[in-house]
Amino acid sequence: MPARTGKQLLDGLKDDREVWIDGERVTDIAGHPAFAGAARGLAEVFDLQHEAAEDCLIADPETGEPINVSHMIPRAPADIARRHRGLRRIAEHTVGVMGRTPDYMNVTYAGFAGCAHEWAAHGNEEGAENLVAYQKFLRRNDISLTHTLIHPTIDKSKGDLPRLDDDVVLQKVADTEHGIVVRGARILATLAPFADELAVYPGLPLPEGGERFALSFCIPMATPGLRFICRDSCAGSLNRFDHPLSSRFDEQDAFVIFDDVEVPRDRIHIDGNVKVYNEVMGKSWHPNVMQQTMVRAQTKLEFAWGLATAMTESIGDFGPAAQQMLGELWSYSALAEAAVTAAEANPSDWGNGVWFPDGQPLWALRACMPTWMPRANEIIKLLGSHNLLATPTWRMMNDGRLRPLIDRYLRGAKDTNAERRIRLFRLAWDYAGTALAGRVELYERFYLTSGARNQQRAHQKANNRDRALALVERFLAEAPE
Ligand SMILES: Cc1cc2nc3c(=O)[nH]c(=O)nc-3n(C[C@H](O)[C@H](O)[C@H](O)COP(=O)(O)OP(=O)(O)OC[C@H]3O[C@@H](n4cnc5c(N)ncnc54)[C@H](O)[C@@H]3O)c2cc1C
């Protein structure tokens, strides 16, 4: 089945998956109040690829059928620019608020398959072959994929690495005729209720002797024993006036329990190979997937700047404080755009003729985003002030007794009518202040591991030390007189 429609996505969610929210096992994802809005929102993303086919679709290199461009394995520098167009269209649709639209995992698995030699190291040839076959399945069936990488926190004083006697960390407990049985838990699976399949691949490295934790595989959401514990819903009502973002973009995050889950042999990409597990994410994954996620992040910052600009203009706030904060927001967006452009303009061949952007500018952006994104929210709240809460609902707007008063007392500066002003501030509140906004801020701080870790990694990964150190050394070598 080539690129799917929104309806096909929604039909595919009707299975025996075990998704729990607030004590209830949900049988109808698209019909449940906690999920209906985002189901519709994600369905629109699937429809978008047909509406904007010139940007979003390409021909499958083997079958010729239309597939989403995020499945493309870039084989030339021009492919990176082609992929950018499709990623940008998707990011624009959700204004970057949905972090895990399926293009994130599509790009990830296209990169894994393109660099299958990285997975075939240390005797893992069978895992690498399975992975390449899986990526074909993913792209040809336009699968919505969620993933979970991180071990649950039980006792931080014991460190990041799983202990060999750990009974919580996901691990293999048996071999079967057709595959393996796994048990344990992982955090978190964003998008889980709206996914067709779940991917497990390496996160933090494992200690020596940790073979049974060294696992990577992909399985259907409805696999027996797989249980998803969702967080509280952040979905607003389905009314897009009242909740312009949370009515459609609450992508959910689930704690995943593997209660003795059988994984078929052909779905396993790593089984006990600690060396591959520990090495494979340190190679081409970063420069590849960062293109997707930084295109999304840049779009989100540009949206924040646009929103803040329109918001301040609607109340005639042209003062120096507002101008300063707007300038700060614009700078984040412009710097992000410049870094993505620089990364895409200097790609390299990662082997097998597969091309990815330059990872260096993307490391810098990855290190900055966990502070820029919360700051963008703060700026919107500082600029918005009480206006963020002086925002009647659609029902009030349609009340004949209230509407004339609203039109009179809640209008904005110059020709800004009350409806425009209220829409703007509702959008801003949903971006920076609602339950969804709080969750999205946490996402931006942690989805690529914490900002602290990313800043440390940026310094460790920087490959242009020579000039920096030479600038210093000159002074140290100088004659005193
Ligand atoms: C909304 C949301 C969605 C997510 N979705 C997914 C998903 O879809 N798939 C998935 O696999 N994971 C997902 N995650 C999990 C995410 O990968 C982890 O939260 C992330 O890896 C950070 O791990 P942690 O939460 O254990 O925090 P830690 O990394 O332990 O950080 C906790 C605190 O300790 C500090 N800290 C940690 N290490 C250091 C250090 N070395 N130096 C200084 N300070 C440090 C951090 O700054 C932070 O304040 C999601 C998380 C969130 C919040």
PDBQT file of the ligand as one rigid body, heavy atoms in Angstrom, charges set to zero:
ROOT
HETATM    1  C1  LIG A 501       7.452  14.733  26.618  1.00  0.00    +0.000 C 
HETATM    2  C2  LIG A 501       8.487  13.664  26.446  1.00  0.00    +0.000 A 
HETATM    3  C3  LIG A 501       8.384  12.795  25.370  1.00  0.00    +0.000 A 
HETATM    4  C4  LIG A 501       9.320  11.777  25.203  1.00  0.00    +0.000 A 
HETATM    5  N1  LIG A 501       9.187  10.909  24.144  1.00  0.00    +0.000 NA
HETATM    6  C5  LIG A 501      10.052   9.898  24.010  1.00  0.00    +0.000 A 
HETATM    7  C6  LIG A 501       9.929   8.953  22.931  1.00  0.00    +0.000 A 
HETATM    8  O1  LIG A 501       9.044   9.060  22.089  1.00  0.00    +0.000 OA
HETATM    9  N2  LIG A 501      10.809   7.937  22.871  1.00  0.00    +0.000 N 
HETATM   10  C7  LIG A 501      11.789   7.794  23.798  1.00  0.00    +0.000 A 
HETATM   11  O2  LIG A 501      12.553   6.853  23.675  1.00  0.00    +0.000 OA
HETATM   12  N3  LIG A 501      11.949   8.658  24.815  1.00  0.00    +0.000 NA
HETATM   13  C8  LIG A 501      11.102   9.697  24.947  1.00  0.00    +0.000 A 
HETATM   14  N4  LIG A 501      11.235  10.560  25.990  1.00  0.00    +0.000 N 
HETATM   15  C9  LIG A 501      12.199  10.250  27.049  1.00  0.00    +0.000 C 
HETATM   16  C10 LIG A 501      13.444  11.000  26.856  1.00  0.00    +0.000 C 
HETATM   17  O3  LIG A 501      14.213  10.297  25.913  1.00  0.00    +0.000 OA
HETATM   18  C11 LIG A 501      14.147  11.120  28.196  1.00  0.00    +0.000 C 
HETATM   19  O4  LIG A 501      13.353  11.936  29.030  1.00  0.00    +0.000 OA
HETATM   20  C12 LIG A 501      15.508  11.717  28.001  1.00  0.00    +0.000 C 
HETATM   21  O5  LIG A 501      16.355  10.782  27.426  1.00  0.00    +0.000 OA
HETATM   22  C13 LIG A 501      16.114  12.209  29.303  1.00  0.00    +0.000 C 
HETATM   23  O6  LIG A 501      16.199  11.177  30.219  1.00  0.00    +0.000 OA
HETATM   24  P1  LIG A 501      15.625  11.362  31.679  1.00  0.00    +0.000 P 
HETATM   25  O7  LIG A 501      14.192  11.783  31.583  1.00  0.00    +0.000 OA
HETATM   26  O8  LIG A 501      15.939  10.132  32.421  1.00  0.00    +0.000 OA
HETATM   27  O9  LIG A 501      16.401  12.595  32.274  1.00  0.00    +0.000 OA
HETATM   28  P2  LIG A 501      17.967  12.760  32.644  1.00  0.00    +0.000 P 
HETATM   29  O10 LIG A 501      18.787  12.693  31.417  1.00  0.00    +0.000 OA
HETATM   30  O11 LIG A 501      18.317  11.827  33.729  1.00  0.00    +0.000 OA
HETATM   31  O12 LIG A 501      17.937  14.227  33.166  1.00  0.00    +0.000 OA
HETATM   32  C14 LIG A 501      17.273  14.575  34.409  1.00  0.00    +0.000 C 
HETATM   33  C15 LIG A 501      17.963  15.808  34.961  1.00  0.00    +0.000 C 
HETATM   34  O13 LIG A 501      19.328  15.544  35.238  1.00  0.00    +0.000 OA
HETATM   35  C16 LIG A 501      20.169  16.425  34.526  1.00  0.00    +0.000 C 
HETATM   36  N5  LIG A 501      21.305  15.643  33.999  1.00  0.00    +0.000 N 
HETATM   37  C17 LIG A 501      21.251  14.390  33.504  1.00  0.00    +0.000 A 
HETATM   38  N6  LIG A 501      22.467  13.993  33.100  1.00  0.00    +0.000 NA
HETATM   39  C18 LIG A 501      23.303  15.010  33.333  1.00  0.00    +0.000 A 
HETATM   40  C19 LIG A 501      24.678  15.201  33.130  1.00  0.00    +0.000 A 
HETATM   41  N7  LIG A 501      25.446  14.267  32.569  1.00  0.00    +0.000 N 
HETATM   42  N8  LIG A 501      25.205  16.395  33.499  1.00  0.00    +0.000 NA
HETATM   43  C20 LIG A 501      24.435  17.364  34.060  1.00  0.00    +0.000 A 
HETATM   44  N9  LIG A 501      23.118  17.222  34.281  1.00  0.00    +0.000 NA
HETATM   45  C21 LIG A 501      22.559  16.070  33.921  1.00  0.00    +0.000 A 
HETATM   46  C22 LIG A 501      19.316  16.965  33.369  1.00  0.00    +0.000 C 
HETATM   47  O14 LIG A 501      19.705  18.261  32.940  1.00  0.00    +0.000 OA
HETATM   48  C23 LIG A 501      17.938  16.986  33.975  1.00  0.00    +0.000 C 
HETATM   49  O15 LIG A 501      17.694  18.179  34.658  1.00  0.00    +0.000 OA
HETATM   50  C24 LIG A 501      10.355  11.612  26.152  1.00  0.00    +0.000 A 
HETATM   51  C25 LIG A 501      10.461  12.510  27.228  1.00  0.00    +0.000 A 
HETATM   52  C26 LIG A 501       9.549  13.521  27.383  1.00  0.00    +0.000 A 
HETATM   53  C27 LIG A 501       9.695  14.454  28.557  1.00  0.00    +0.000 C 
ENDROOT
TORSDOF 0
